[in-house]
Each structure stands twice: as structure tokens, then as C-alpha cells.
Amino acid sequence: MTKRQTFTADFKREAVRLLQTGAKPAAVVARELGIPRNRS
């Protein structure tokens, strides 16, 4: 079993800010941040 990633509140705010600017697709932002795009 893999360990679940945890992210700080600041990291999450920055990720949302990057998505809201709309400069890059969500898949690209997720890849750059090293997080899965879709969580199940």
C-alpha cells in the first residue's frame, strides 16, 4: 500500500491560484506540482 500524500494549506492555495489564472491546463499544473490530477 502506498502512503497518502499530504499537502500544506499554503501549497493548496497556490495550486488553486495557478488553476484559476487559467494560464495552463489542469493536467500541466498537476504534473509540474507533482500531484495526481484526479483523485479517486
C-alpha positions in Angstrom: 0.0 0.0 0.0 1.3 3.5 -0.9 1.5 6.3 1.6 -1.1 9.0 1.0 0.4 12.4 0.2 -0.3 15.4 2.4 -0.1 19.0 1.4 0.1 22.2 3.4 -2.6 24.8 3.3 -0.2 27.2 1.5 0.6 24.6 -1.2 -3.2 24.0 -1.8 -3.9 27.8 -2.0 -1.0 28.2 -4.5 -2.3 25.2 -6.6 -5.8 26.7 -6.8 -4.4 30.1 -7.7 -2.4 28.6 -10.5 -5.5 26.8 -11.8 -7.7 30.0 -11.5 -5.3 32.0 -13.6 -6.1 29.7 -16.5 -2.6 30.1 -18.0 -2.1 26.3 -18.1 -4.3 23.3 -18.3 -5.0 21.4 -15.0 -3.0 18.4 -16.2 0.1 20.6 -16.8 -0.2 22.3 -13.4 -0.7 18.9 -11.6 2.3 17.4 -13.4 4.5 20.5 -12.5 3.4 20.3 -8.9 4.0 16.5 -8.7 0.4 15.6 -7.8 -2.2 13.4 -9.4 -4.7 15.3 -11.5 -7.6 13.1 -10.5 -8.1 11.6 -7.0 -10.3 8.6 -6.6 
